[in-house]
Amino acid sequence: MLKIEKITLLVLSLALCLQSTAQDVYFPEFGEWEEKSPIEMSVKEEKLKAAIDFAIQEESDADKNLKKAHYLSAFGREPLGFPVGPMKDRGEAAGLIIYKGYVIGKWGDPERVDLTFSVAKSILSTTVGIAVDKGLIKSEKDYAYKYLGPIIPYDPQKAMMNKSDHLEEEDIFDLFGTTHNRKITWEHLLRQTSDWEGTLWGKPDWADRPQGNSSEWLTRERNEPGTVYKYNDTRVNVLALAALNVWRKPLPQVLKEHVMDPIGASPTWRWTGYENSFIVLDGQIVQSVSGGSHWGGGLFISTYDQARFGYLTLRKGNWNGKQIISEDWIRKSRTPTSVQPNYGFMNYFLNTDKKEIPAAPESAFFHLGAGTNMVYVDEENDLVIVARWIKNEKKSDLVKLVLESLPNPRN
């Protein structure tokens, strides 16, 4: 009897210890994020200031008018490269450094809402992950076509159209109707290895970052899904439309209910699609969002709210004791793609072999978007860095400088 009592006491002691450890982790409440001075956190103040000064100094040279910036970039010179979604002039360089849960450094205006470009892909893949967690999608390895019915585009002009004049035109479309596209799984879409063929919202798959001879863009041999990685926003938008049809409600509503409200995000973020990305779903006109801002649209969000999402992924999907995203999904998102080892599920960029950020641990990862917008997540150093509008080639240097300011950095 005495032995059983000792075991019981040991179990209770361990449980209390684990509970105490969990309570020691700080999570910011809605509308606030506690700041601590570098000295309080044993951080080298001068080195941290040097890192922040560097982030400000290395602000992107691109025009703050993002429409102009688009047309002055390679994106604006792509076939059919014109924007079809809203854009917004960006602000100055901005950022936050979150160490052991507390803000120890900031610059610019972290409350300003700006486009975050392809960081939205991490948001998109999260909505798919929650669908898997909830059983709406049985497995990410399932064929995507098995989850979709006919898609009815919303076109108000058709209300005045005499269908007898358009007998050869389809009123609906099948997102995975071709023999090739029916081989595509959710995981292929998440890892950008699907090689989906077709046109969505007026943007053909071949028009995004076209490669090779233009005479072969339409007739090229298709790659077997899973065998070739290609960063392609048309295919990202395919995933967004497919996820919308699984959830049967707008993805921004899914995000708000299942992620942003539970983690205390502000009410200022907006996630949009294109002027032409509307469908009729269950009798409602619904917009399918974009997974980036390649052609406008996408996620408008503050630096603070980006940091909350990054902090959620740092804590393996757990927020103050509530599992928002399953730990298993976070693990899968951080698993290297066989044909692109520095990429997990979109848009988790991995530090495989320390190639992306040599000064950082190999386990570190970052959510990345043009601009450059980076949400760096480092479990080993209990660190999140949000850097907005920094030159892309300088983001690794910024991480190095921040790590050098920490008391005992692990790399």
C-alpha positions in Angstrom: 0.0 0.0 0.0 2.9 2.3 0.9 4.5 1.6 -2.5 1.3 2.6 -4.4 1.0 5.8 -2.4 4.6 6.7 -3.3 4.0 6.1 -7.0 0.8 8.2 -6.8 2.7 11.0 -5.1 5.4 10.7 -7.8 2.9 11.0 -10.6 1.2 14.0 -8.9 4.6 15.7 -8.4 5.5 15.1 -12.1 2.1 16.5 -13.2 2.5 19.6 -11.1 6.0 20.1 -12.4 4.8 19.8 -16.0 1.9 22.2 -15.2 4.3 24.7 -13.6 6.5 24.5 -16.7 3.6 25.1 -19.0 2.5 28.1 -16.9 6.0 29.6 -17.1 5.6 30.0 -20.8 4.2 33.5 -21.5 1.4 34.0 -24.0 0.3 37.6 -24.8 -3.3 38.5 -24.2 -5.5 40.2 -26.8 -4.3 43.8 -27.5 -1.1 43.6 -25.6 2.4 42.0 -25.8 4.7 42.5 -22.8 8.0 44.0 -23.4 11.2 43.4 -21.5 14.5 45.2 -21.8 17.5 43.3 -23.2 19.2 43.6 -19.8 16.3 41.9 -18.1 16.7 39.0 -20.5 20.5 38.9 -20.3 20.7 40.0 -23.9 23.6 42.0 -25.1 22.0 45.4 -25.6 24.5 46.9 -28.0 24.5 43.9 -30.3 20.7 43.8 -30.3 20.6 47.5 -31.3 23.1 46.8 -34.0 20.8 44.1 -35.4 17.8 46.5 -35.4 19.9 49.3 -37.0 20.9 46.8 -39.7 17.3 45.9 -40.4 16.4 49.5 -40.8 19.5 50.2 -42.9 18.9 47.3 -45.2 15.3 48.2 -46.1 14.2 47.1 -49.5 14.9 49.4 -52.4 11.6 48.5 -54.1 9.1 51.3 -54.6 6.7 51.7 -51.7 3.9 51.9 -54.2 3.4 48.2 -54.7 1.7 48.6 -58.0 4.7 50.4 -59.4 7.0 47.8 -57.7 5.1 45.0 -59.4 5.5 46.4 -62.9 9.1 47.3 -62.3 9.8 43.6 -61.3 10.0 40.4 -63.2 6.4 39.6 -62.1 5.1 42.6 -64.1 6.8 41.4 -67.2 5.3 37.9 -67.1 2.6 36.9 -69.6 -0.7 37.9 -68.2 1.2 39.4 -65.2 -1.2 42.2 -64.5 -2.7 42.4 -60.9 -6.3 41.3 -60.5 -6.5 41.9 -56.7 -6.2 44.9 -54.4 -2.8 46.2 -53.4 -1.7 48.8 -50.8 1.3 51.1 -50.5 3.7 49.6 -48.0 5.2 51.3 -44.9 8.8 51.6 -43.7 10.9 48.7 -42.6 9.3 47.2 -39.5 9.9 44.3 -37.2 9.7 42.5 -33.8 12.1 40.3 -31.9 10.4 37.9 -29.5 12.7 36.1 -27.1 11.3 33.6 -24.6 7.9 35.0 -25.4 8.6 38.7 -24.7 9.2 41.6 -27.1 12.9 42.6 -26.6 13.2 44.7 -29.8 11.1 46.5 -32.4 11.4 48.9 -35.2 9.2 50.8 -37.6 5.4 50.6 -37.0 4.5 47.1 -35.9 0.8 47.9 -35.8 0.7 49.0 -39.4 -1.3 46.6 -41.7 0.6 45.8 -44.9 0.5 43.0 -47.5 2.7 40.0 -46.4 2.8 38.3 -49.8 3.6 34.6 -49.6 3.6 34.4 -45.8 -0.1 33.9 -46.7 0.8 30.5 -48.0 1.6 29.4 -44.4 -1.8 30.7 -43.4 -3.4 28.8 -46.3 -1.6 25.5 -45.4 -2.8 26.0 -41.8 -6.5 26.0 -42.9 -5.8 22.7 -44.8 -4.1 21.3 -41.7 -7.0 22.1 -39.5 -9.3 20.5 -42.0 -7.2 17.3 -41.7 -7.2 17.7 -37.9 -11.0 17.9 -37.9 -11.5 15.0 -40.3 -12.9 17.1 -43.1 -9.9 15.7 -45.1 -9.1 12.2 -44.1 -5.4 12.4 -45.1 -3.2 14.9 -46.9 -2.2 11.9 -49.0 -5.7 11.5 -50.5 -6.4 12.6 -54.0 -7.8 16.1 -53.9 -10.4 15.5 -56.7 -12.3 13.0 -54.4 -13.3 15.9 -52.1 -14.6 18.3 -54.8 -17.9 18.7 -56.6 -18.7 20.9 -59.6 -17.5 24.5 -59.1 -19.8 27.2 -60.2 -18.1 30.5 -61.0 -20.0 33.7 -60.2 -20.4 35.9 -63.2 -23.2 38.5 -63.0 -23.0 39.0 -66.8 -24.3 35.5 -67.3 -27.6 36.5 -65.8 -28.4 38.5 -68.9 -27.0 35.9 -71.3 -29.0 33.8 -73.6 -27.6 30.3 -73.1 -28.7 29.2 -76.6 -26.0 31.5 -78.0 -23.3 29.7 -75.8 -24.2 26.1 -76.2 -20.6 25.0 -76.3 -19.6 26.8 -73.1 -19.5 25.0 -69.8 -21.3 26.7 -66.9 -19.2 24.9 -64.3 -15.6 23.7 -64.1 -13.8 20.7 -62.6 -10.6 21.7 -60.8 -9.1 18.3 -61.2 -10.8 17.1 -64.4 -7.8 16.1 -66.5 -6.2 12.7 -66.3 -3.0 14.3 -65.0 -4.7 16.5 -62.4 -6.6 13.5 -60.9 -3.3 12.1 -59.8 -2.7 15.1 -57.5 -2.9 14.7 -53.7 -3.3 17.4 -51.1 0.3 16.9 -50.1 1.5 17.5 -53.7 -0.3 20.9 -53.6 1.1 21.7 -50.1 4.6 20.9 -51.2 4.3 22.7 -54.6 5.1 19.4 -56.5 1.7 18.9 -58.1 2.4 20.3 -61.7 -1.3 21.0 -61.9 -2.3 22.0 -65.4 -4.9 24.6 -66.3 -6.0 28.2 -65.9 -7.6 29.6 -62.7 -8.9 33.2 -62.3 -7.5 34.1 -65.8 -3.9 33.0 -64.8 -2.6 29.9 -66.6 -0.2 27.6 -64.8 2.5 28.3 -67.5 2.3 32.1 -67.1 3.7 32.1 -63.6 7.5 32.3 -63.6 7.6 30.7 -67.1 10.6 28.6 -67.9 12.3 27.4 -71.1 11.2 28.1 -74.7 7.8 29.9 -75.0 6.9 27.7 -77.9 6.8 24.8 -75.5 4.9 26.3 -72.6 1.6 24.8 -73.7 2.8 21.4 -75.0 5.5 20.6 -72.5 5.6 17.1 -71.0 3.8 17.0 -67.6 5.8 15.9 -64.6 4.4 13.1 -62.5 3.0 14.7 -59.3 5.6 14.6 -56.5 8.6 14.4 -58.7 9.4 18.1 -59.5 9.1 21.2 -57.3 7.9 24.4 -58.9 6.9 27.5 -56.9 3.7 28.5 -58.7 0.9 30.8 -57.4 -1.7 29.5 -59.8 -1.4 26.1 -58.2 -1.4 27.8 -54.7 -4.7 29.3 -55.7 -5.9 25.9 -56.7 -5.2 24.7 -53.2 -7.1 27.7 -51.8 -10.2 27.0 -53.9 -10.1 23.3 -53.1 -9.9 24.1 -49.3 -12.8 26.5 -49.7 -14.9 23.7 -51.2 -14.0 21.4 -48.3 -14.8 23.9 -45.6 -17.9 25.2 -47.5 -17.3 28.7 -46.1 -14.8 31.5 -46.7 -11.3 30.7 -45.5 -11.0 34.1 -43.7 -13.9 33.0 -41.5 -12.1 29.6 -40.9 -8.9 31.5 -40.0 -10.6 33.9 -37.7 -12.6 31.3 -35.8 -10.0 28.6 -35.5 -6.7 30.5 -35.4 -6.6 34.3 -35.1 -9.3 34.8 -32.4 -7.9 32.0 -30.2 -4.4 33.5 -30.4 -5.6 37.0 -29.6 -4.9 38.6 -33.0 -6.1 42.1 -33.7 -9.3 42.7 -35.8 -7.2 44.6 -38.4 -6.1 41.8 -40.7 -7.8 41.1 -44.0 -7.5 38.1 -46.4 -8.7 38.7 -49.9 -8.8 37.1 -53.3 -9.2 38.7 -56.7 -11.9 40.8 -58.4 -12.8 37.7 -60.4 -12.3 34.9 -57.9 -15.9 34.4 -56.8 -18.0 31.3 -56.9 -21.5 30.3 -56.0 -21.3 27.8 -53.0 -24.4 26.5 -51.3 -26.4 29.4 -52.7 -24.0 32.0 -51.5 -21.5 34.2 -53.4 -18.1 33.4 -51.9 -14.7 34.7 -52.7 -11.8 32.3 -53.0 -8.7 33.9 -51.5 -5.2 34.0 -52.9 -2.2 32.4 -51.2 0.0 35.4 -51.9 0.0 38.8 -53.6 1.7 37.8 -56.9 -1.3 39.3 -58.7 -2.6 41.5 -55.8 -4.9 40.3 -53.1 -3.7 38.1 -50.3 -3.1 38.8 -46.6 -3.1 42.3 -45.2 -1.7 42.0 -41.6 0.3 43.8 -38.9 3.7 42.8 -37.7 2.2 42.0 -34.3 -0.3 39.6 -35.8 2.4 38.0 -37.9 4.4 37.5 -34.7 1.5 35.8 -33.0 1.2 33.3 -35.9 5.0 32.7 -35.8 4.8 32.3 -32.0 2.0 29.7 -32.5 4.2 27.7 -34.8 7.1 28.0 -32.4 4.9 26.5 -29.7 4.0 23.6 -32.0 0.5 24.8 -32.5 -0.3 25.2 -28.9 -1.5 28.5 -27.4 -1.7 28.7 -23.7 -2.7 25.1 -23.3 -5.1 25.0 -26.2 -4.0 23.0 -29.3 -4.9 25.3 -32.2 -3.0 23.3 -34.8 -2.1 19.7 -34.1 1.5 19.1 -33.2 1.5 16.4 -35.9 0.6 18.9 -38.6 3.4 21.3 -37.5 5.8 18.3 -37.6 4.7 17.4 -41.2 4.9 21.1 -42.2 8.6 21.1 -41.1 9.4 17.8 -42.9 11.6 18.4 -46.0 10.2 17.8 -49.4 12.2 15.1 -51.1 12.8 17.0 -54.3 13.2 20.4 -52.5 14.9 19.8 -49.1 14.6 23.4 -47.9 10.8 23.4 -48.3 8.1 21.8 -46.2 4.4 22.4 -46.5 3.9 25.9 -48.0 5.3 28.2 -46.9 7.6 26.7 -44.3 11.2 27.3 -45.5 13.6 25.0 -43.7 17.2 25.4 -42.7 18.2 22.0 -44.0 22.0 21.6 -43.8 22.1 25.2 -42.6 22.0 26.4 -46.2 19.4 29.1 -45.8 20.7 30.6 -42.6 24.2 29.2 -41.7 24.3 30.9 -38.3 21.0 29.4 -37.2 20.2 25.9 -35.9 19.3 23.4 -38.6 15.9 23.0 -36.9 15.0 26.7 -37.5 12.5 27.6 -40.2 10.8 30.7 -41.5 7.6 31.7 -43.2 8.6 33.8 -46.2 7.1 36.3 -48.6 8.2 38.8 -51.1 9.0 42.2 -49.9 10.9 40.7 -48.1 8.6 39.6 -45.3 10.1 37.0 -43.0 8.8 35.3 -39.8 11.8 33.4 -38.4 11.0 30.7 -35.9 13.8 29.2 -33.8 12.7 26.6 -31.2 16.2 25.9 -29.8 16.7 29.6 -29.0 13.1 30.3 -28.1 13.1 33.1 -30.7 10.8 34.6 -33.2 11.9 37.4 -35.5 9.5 39.3 -37.8 11.3 41.4 -40.4 9.3 43.3 -43.0 10.6 45.0 -46.1 14.2 43.9 -45.7 16.4 43.1 -48.7 16.1 39.3 -49.3 19.8 38.7 -49.4 20.2 40.4 -46.0 17.6 38.4 -44.0 20.2 35.7 -43.0 22.6 38.4 -41.8 19.9 39.9 -39.6 19.2 36.5 -38.0 23.0 36.1 -37.3 23.2 39.5 -35.6 20.2 38.8 -33.4 21.6 35.4 -32.4 24.9 37.0 -31.5 23.0 39.2 -29.0 21.6 36.3 -27.1 23.2 35.1 -23.9 23.9 31.5 -25.0 22.8 31.1 -28.6 22.5 27.6 -30.0 23.4 27.0 -33.6 
